[in-house]
Structure formats: structure tokens, C-alpha cells
Amino acid sequence: MSRNAKIAYVSLLGLAGLIVLLVGLFTAAFGFFIGLIIAIACWVGSGILARYWEVKK
């Protein structure tokens, strides 16, 4: 897998965390705290993946 593809996957995972956080904040789909926990999990996962693939976030 190319370096740009790895950066794209890490960035998309971070973006997914932001979207989940905003959905939890502004809608009644699920509570804010559930959205916050899922967003933090996405961000931690993207950090771990970035370190494993040796790319910068």
C-alpha cells in the first residue's frame, strides 16, 4: 500500500470520529456521551494506525 493511501485511511478514520461527535452533539440519534466515546475510540484508533504505518497524522 502506498504512503498516500495510508495517510488517507488515517485521515478518514479521524474524520469519521469528528462526524460521529457532531452527530451526537447536534441530533437525537444517540446521546452526546455515546458519540464522544465513539469519537475518542476513532481518534485513538487512527493514532495507533498512524504509528503502526509510520505516517504523520
C-alpha positions in Angstrom: 0.0 0.0 0.0 1.4 3.4 -0.9 2.2 6.1 1.7 -0.6 8.4 0.4 -3.2 5.6 0.8 -2.1 5.1 4.4 -2.4 8.8 5.1 -5.8 8.8 3.5 -7.0 5.9 5.7 -5.8 7.5 8.8 -7.3 10.9 7.9 -10.7 9.2 7.1 -10.8 7.5 10.4 -10.1 10.8 12.2 -12.8 12.4 10.1 -15.3 9.7 11.0 -14.6 10.4 14.6 -15.4 14.1 14.1 -18.6 13.3 12.2 -19.8 10.9 15.0 -19.0 13.6 17.6 -21.0 16.2 15.7 -24.0 13.8 15.1 -24.1 13.1 18.8 -23.9 16.7 19.6 -26.5 18.2 17.3 -29.0 15.3 16.8 -31.0 13.0 18.9 -29.8 9.9 17.1 -27.7 8.9 20.1 -26.5 10.8 23.2 -23.6 13.2 23.3 -21.6 10.9 25.7 -22.0 7.9 23.4 -20.9 10.0 20.4 -18.0 11.3 22.5 -16.9 7.8 23.4 -17.1 6.5 19.8 -15.2 9.6 18.6 -12.4 9.2 21.1 -12.2 5.5 20.1 -11.9 6.5 16.4 -9.2 9.1 17.2 -7.2 6.7 19.3 -7.5 4.0 16.6 -6.3 6.5 14.0 -3.3 7.4 16.2 -2.4 3.7 16.7 -2.8 3.0 13.0 -0.7 6.0 12.1 2.1 4.9 14.4 1.9 1.3 13.1 2.1 2.5 9.5 4.7 5.2 10.4 2.8 8.1 8.9 2.0 11.5 10.4 -1.5 12.4 11.3 
